[in-house]
Amino acid sequence: MTDKALSPLRRRLIEDMTIRRLGPGNQHQYIRQVKSFADFVGRSPDKATAEDVRRYQLRLASIGTTVPTLNAGASALRFFFRVTLKRRDLAESAARVDDEHQA
């Protein structure tokens, strides 16, 4: 993928992760998680609402997504919303799953 193929939002996310020294593996996972969320909501993730985040996480839980994957997704979304978009309200709506709440 060339630099020209990157959207400004994705470029900003990558720059934010680089500044904070996230490793290549984490960067790849965060990008993948944010893309999955954007695909789910059907529009740019910078237009998302707290209800979009809730519905996305509900969907992941309902299809049997593992706790580590749910938490990785929540971490990626929290980073994206808090750092890249400066949307703390959305960052707070990305819930982590506690292992003690497992059935």
LOZA-756281 format. One line per field, with one value per residue (C-alpha): x, y, z; residue number from 0; residue in one letter. Coordinates in nm, 3 decimals. Example, Ala and Ser with C-alpha at 12.3 -4.5 7.8 and 13.67 -1.06 7.14 Angstrom:
// residues 2
u = [1.230,1.367]
v = [-0.450,-0.106]
w = [0.780,0.714]
n = [0,1]
res = [A,S]
END
This chain:
// residues 103
u = [0.000,0.144,0.124,-0.121,-0.364,-0.387,-0.677,-0.583,-0.756,-0.562,-0.237,-0.312,-0.381,-0.051,0.136,-0.025,0.074,0.427,0.465,0.360,0.597,0.339,0.508,0.429,0.212,0.001,-0.026,-0.148,-0.407,-0.531,-0.570,-0.754,-0.987,-1.069,-1.133,-1.364,-1.556,-1.579,-1.705,-1.968,-2.101,-2.083,-1.922,-1.605,-1.536,-1.489,-1.868,-1.943,-2.169,-2.162,-2.457,-2.249,-1.975,-2.229,-2.394,-2.054,-1.943,-2.280,-2.243,-1.894,-2.012,-2.317,-2.110,-1.884,-1.578,-1.322,-1.253,-0.895,-1.021,-1.300,-1.048,-0.800,-1.077,-1.179,-0.817,-0.782,-1.107,-1.025,-0.686,-0.839,-1.117,-0.913,-0.584,-0.655,-1.003,-0.986,-1.329,-1.306,-1.683,-1.651,-1.334,-1.523,-1.801,-1.562,-1.604,-1.346,-1.453,-1.336,-1.242,-1.430,-1.755,-1.714,-1.982]
v = [0.000,0.336,0.645,0.796,0.509,0.598,0.810,1.112,0.950,0.624,0.817,1.012,0.689,0.542,0.860,0.860,0.497,0.567,0.864,0.637,0.364,0.093,-0.199,-0.313,-0.599,-0.373,-0.118,-0.383,-0.508,-0.158,-0.071,-0.398,-0.341,0.017,-0.096,-0.371,-0.115,0.122,-0.161,-0.244,0.112,0.163,0.505,0.678,0.593,0.962,0.994,0.717,0.750,0.582,0.372,0.253,0.138,-0.039,-0.215,-0.321,-0.470,-0.640,-0.793,-0.922,-1.074,-1.231,-1.417,-1.567,-1.347,-1.447,-1.228,-1.149,-1.044,-0.833,-0.661,-0.607,-0.443,-0.226,-0.115,-0.029,0.168,0.348,0.451,0.561,0.763,0.909,0.984,1.018,1.171,1.339,1.189,1.076,1.022,0.745,0.606,0.554,0.367,0.096,-0.160,-0.414,-0.757,-0.868,-1.234,-1.261,-1.187,-1.498,-1.763]
w = [0.000,-0.094,0.123,-0.125,-0.058,0.312,0.425,0.636,0.934,0.901,0.853,1.171,1.363,1.243,1.337,1.684,1.737,1.616,1.853,2.140,2.021,1.968,1.799,1.445,1.569,1.787,1.509,1.267,1.518,1.601,1.233,1.173,1.469,1.367,1.009,1.133,1.338,1.040,0.820,1.082,1.110,0.735,0.745,0.856,1.222,1.302,1.256,1.508,1.810,2.148,2.031,1.732,1.971,2.191,1.896,1.759,2.088,2.133,1.787,1.865,2.193,2.031,1.770,2.036,2.004,2.267,2.569,2.460,2.116,2.267,2.494,2.211,2.011,2.305,2.353,1.985,1.980,2.304,2.163,1.835,1.997,2.284,2.108,1.736,1.747,2.090,2.166,2.527,2.535,2.276,2.432,2.756,2.578,2.450,2.728,2.838,2.960,3.302,3.324,3.653,3.469,3.258,3.300]
n = [0,1,2,3,4,5,6,7,8,9,10,11,12,13,14,15,16,17,18,19,20,21,22,23,24,25,26,27,28,29,30,31,32,33,34,35,36,37,38,39,40,41,42,43,44,45,46,47,48,49,50,51,52,53,54,55,56,57,58,59,60,61,62,63,64,65,66,67,68,69,70,71,72,73,74,75,76,77,78,79,80,81,82,83,84,85,86,87,88,89,90,91,92,93,94,95,96,97,98,99,100,101,102]
res = [M,T,D,K,A,L,S,P,L,R,R,R,L,I,E,D,M,T,I,R,R,L,G,P,G,N,Q,H,Q,Y,I,R,Q,V,K,S,F,A,D,F,V,G,R,S,P,D,K,A,T,A,E,D,V,R,R,Y,Q,L,R,L,A,S,I,G,T,T,V,P,T,L,N,A,G,A,S,A,L,R,F,F,F,R,V,T,L,K,R,R,D,L,A,E,S,A,A,R,V,D,D,E,H,Q,A]
END
